[in-house]
Amino acid sequence: MATTITIRNVPEATRKVLASRAAAEGKSLQEYLLGEVNEMAGLPTVAEVVARARDRVDATGQSIGTDQILAALRADRDR
């Protein structure tokens, strides 16, 4: 079941930017914002990602250090 969310006191400059982005995508402001809210809800927060990583470390007893992470990033960039 769908519900209505109201956001009050949106600065006019913010509304203009969002309306412009909506228009650029050929959407109404409501349509654009609904898409953005749905996308936001589908992504984990930073805290959720960190909690999942900690849970994996706790479950496996394995973790990697900063040096290993940086080496993997360098190797990936060199490809």
Backbone torsions as a table, in degrees:
resi	resn	phi	psi	omega
1	MET	NA	131.2	-180.0
2	ALA	-80.4	154.4	177.9
3	THR	-134.8	167.9	-179.3
4	THR	-106.9	135.4	175.0
5	ILE	-119.5	133.2	178.1
6	THR	-115.0	133.5	176.0
7	ILE	-115.1	119.6	-177.9
8	ARG	-98.9	160.7	173.5
9	ASN	60.9	36.8	175.4
10	VAL	-75.8	124.9	178.4
11	PRO	-59.8	143.6	-177.9
12	GLU	-58.5	-38.3	179.4
13	ALA	-62.2	-39.3	178.9
14	THR	-66.2	-44.3	179.1
15	ARG	-60.7	-39.8	-179.5
16	LYS	-65.0	-43.5	178.8
17	VAL	-61.2	-47.2	-178.8
18	LEU	-65.6	-39.8	178.1
19	ALA	-64.3	-37.7	178.4
20	SER	-65.4	-42.7	177.8
21	ARG	-64.3	-40.5	178.3
22	ALA	-62.1	-46.3	-179.5
23	ALA	-62.2	-38.3	179.7
24	ALA	-63.2	-27.3	177.9
25	GLU	-96.1	4.5	179.1
26	GLY	69.3	31.6	-177.9
27	LYS	-122.4	159.4	170.5
28	SER	-73.9	163.3	178.4
29	LEU	-61.1	-42.2	179.5
30	GLN	-61.5	-44.9	179.5
31	GLU	-61.6	-44.4	179.9
32	TYR	-62.6	-48.6	-178.2
33	LEU	-65.5	-36.9	176.9
34	LEU	-61.5	-42.6	176.7
35	GLY	-61.7	-42.5	179.1
36	GLU	-65.2	-42.7	180.0
37	VAL	-65.6	-42.3	178.0
38	ASN	-62.9	-40.9	178.4
39	GLU	-64.8	-44.4	179.5
40	MET	-60.4	-41.8	-179.1
41	ALA	-67.5	-25.8	-179.0
42	GLY	-81.9	-11.1	-178.8
43	LEU	-101.2	140.7	177.3
44	PRO	-73.3	152.5	174.0
45	THR	-76.4	165.9	176.8
46	VAL	-59.5	-41.8	-179.9
47	ALA	-61.6	-38.3	178.5
48	GLU	-66.9	-40.4	178.9
49	VAL	-64.8	-44.3	179.4
50	VAL	-63.7	-42.6	179.0
51	ALA	-61.7	-41.7	178.4
52	ARG	-63.4	-42.0	179.0
53	ALA	-63.6	-43.3	178.0
54	ARG	-63.4	-40.5	178.2
55	ASP	-61.3	-40.2	178.8
56	ARG	-65.2	-42.0	178.7
57	VAL	-63.3	-44.5	179.6
58	ASP	-62.9	-39.2	-177.2
59	ALA	-73.2	-35.6	-175.5
60	THR	-100.0	-21.1	-176.1
61	GLY	74.4	9.7	-178.2
62	GLN	-114.7	139.8	172.9
63	SER	-146.1	164.2	177.5
64	ILE	-120.1	152.5	-178.0
65	GLY	-92.4	173.4	-179.4
66	THR	-58.3	-41.7	-179.2
67	ASP	-60.3	-40.9	179.4
68	GLN	-67.6	-39.0	178.8
69	ILE	-64.1	-48.0	-179.5
70	LEU	-63.5	-38.6	178.2
71	ALA	-63.5	-41.1	178.7
72	ALA	-65.2	-40.7	177.6
73	LEU	-63.8	-43.4	177.8
74	ARG	-61.7	-44.3	-179.8
75	ALA	-62.5	-37.5	179.9
76	ASP	-68.6	-37.6	-180.0
77	ARG	-69.9	-30.4	-178.2
78	ASP	-75.9	-9.7	-179.3
79	ARG	-71.5	NA	NA
